[in-house]
Amino acid sequence: KTIGVARYGSQIAKLLNDENFWSSANYSDTTHIIISGRYDTQDLEALPKILRKIISEGKVVSIASRIFEFPGEAGGFNMIDSLVFKHGDLFKYGLVSLINEAYFAYSRNPKNDTVTYINDELFELAAELEIFWFDRMLGFCDEVLTSCSAVSDELEKFIYDYGHLTLAGAQFTGQRQEFVDNLNRFIN
């Protein structure tokens, strides 16, 4: 199956009044829409109206979860770099384990959690409107291994800043069966 992909960047809470979005080819020519963002409370308030409008126009819509935010800066320096500088004397595989386990520990510390409340609200909204929920963190962290996939076995970064994927991270994610299954359920 071939699909077209387009992107439209806008603050979600402002979409309802954004005539450029509603009249854009990115919107009018598509059948499937995934709404994804760094949601805040204003976005949560606006989303029900936005989603209902999209649904009323016969489009298939999905909400993607907000990603967990790890320490990182827009310039690309993140927790991975800090750990490499601090523990660079470790053997490569020891460093890989240290980084991936540190990301897991960070993600499970309640004081670092800024997204669970928002994702719970998004999940409930998706269930209420009977639309597809797309978990962007699915398979990223493994509870059994107590590890996240922040770097490859060759120390390639999978995360660029606080949570955006690098090319290697996108390729890794796209090959995970959980991700492929999730995406196929939305497309089909």
Secondary structure, DSSP 8 states (H G I E B T S, - for coil): -----------GGGGGG-HHHHTSHHHHT-SEEEE-----HHHHHHHHHHHHHHHHTT-EEEEE------SB-TTS-BHHHHHHHHHTTS-HHHHHHHHHHHHHHHHH-GGG--SHHHHHHHHHHHHHHT-EEE-TTTTTEETTTTEE-SB-TT--BSBSSSS-B-HHHHHHHHH-HHHHHHHHHHH-
